[in-house]
Amino acid sequence: FTARIVVMGDDRVVGRLAKAYYLYRKREARRLCLTMKINLQFYYIPVCAAPAPSSSAKVNLCQPKGNPCTLGSYL
């Protein structure tokens, strides 16, 4: 069984994911419950915040086209 985990966000989100994964591995080192049954795959999609409008020309390169939640259907 493979669990695919998709994380979208900035550096803070990656830090939280790393901390959660560390605590998970630490707990699993004491007793193997899930590690023997599942295979974890992590996917990280960087998302930047919309910049503050500083000029009259509004160009937002960070905003995705369409719904970002549809990405999960491709995995």
Backbone torsions as a table, in degrees:
resi	resn	phi	psi	omega
1	PHE	NA	134.0	179.8
2	THR	-117.7	128.3	175.1
3	ALA	-104.2	118.5	178.0
4	ARG	-98.9	125.1	-177.6
5	ILE	-115.4	120.0	179.8
6	VAL	-107.4	125.7	-179.3
7	VAL	-119.9	126.3	177.8
8	MET	-117.6	131.8	178.2
9	GLY	158.5	-163.3	-177.9
10	ASP	-101.7	-161.6	-176.5
11	ASP	-64.5	-31.6	179.1
12	ARG	-63.9	-38.5	179.5
13	VAL	-65.5	-40.5	177.9
14	VAL	-64.3	-37.8	177.0
15	GLY	-63.7	-41.9	177.8
16	ARG	-65.4	-39.6	177.8
17	LEU	-63.7	-42.9	179.2
18	ALA	-62.7	-40.8	179.2
19	LYS	-66.3	-43.6	179.2
20	ALA	-64.3	-40.6	179.2
21	TYR	-66.9	-38.5	177.1
22	TYR	-61.7	-46.8	179.7
23	LEU	-64.7	-36.6	177.1
24	TYR	-62.8	-47.8	-179.4
25	ARG	-65.6	-35.5	178.3
26	LYS	-65.2	-42.4	178.5
27	ARG	-68.5	-39.5	179.5
28	GLU	-68.8	-24.1	178.8
29	ALA	-67.2	-28.9	179.3
30	ARG	-76.9	-43.0	177.5
31	ARG	-147.7	125.6	-176.8
32	LEU	-81.1	102.0	178.5
33	CYS	-107.0	-56.3	-174.1
34	LEU	-98.4	-27.4	-173.6
35	THR	-60.7	-35.2	-179.1
36	MET	-74.5	-19.4	-173.6
37	LYS	-103.8	-27.4	-176.3
38	ILE	-125.1	156.8	175.3
39	ASN	-117.5	122.5	-177.3
40	LEU	-93.1	135.0	173.0
41	GLN	-127.6	124.0	-178.9
42	PHE	-105.2	136.5	175.0
43	TYR	-126.1	129.7	-179.8
44	TYR	-117.1	128.0	177.7
45	ILE	-118.0	110.0	-179.5
46	PRO	-69.7	134.4	178.5
47	VAL	-126.8	126.4	178.8
48	CYS	-101.9	153.3	179.2
49	ALA	-75.2	153.0	177.7
50	ALA	-68.3	130.3	-179.7
51	PRO	-70.2	153.0	177.2
52	ALA	-69.5	136.8	-179.6
53	PRO	-67.0	115.6	-178.7
54	SER	-113.1	-11.7	179.0
55	SER	-134.5	173.7	-179.4
56	SER	-74.6	-26.0	178.0
57	ALA	-83.5	115.8	-178.1
58	LYS	-99.1	106.4	176.8
59	VAL	-124.7	116.1	-179.9
60	ASN	-113.2	100.5	-178.4
61	LEU	-81.6	-17.2	-174.2
62	CYS	-86.2	-16.7	-175.3
63	GLN	-81.1	123.1	-177.9
64	PRO	-73.6	154.5	174.9
65	LYS	-85.5	125.9	178.9
66	GLY	89.4	-169.7	-176.8
67	ASN	-87.4	122.5	-179.0
68	PRO	-68.8	-18.4	-179.4
69	CYS	-73.1	-16.4	179.1
70	THR	-72.6	-11.5	178.8
71	LEU	-61.7	-36.1	-179.2
72	GLY	-62.8	-25.4	179.9
73	SER	-71.6	-19.3	179.6
74	TYR	-82.9	-15.8	-176.8
75	LEU	-83.2	NA	NA
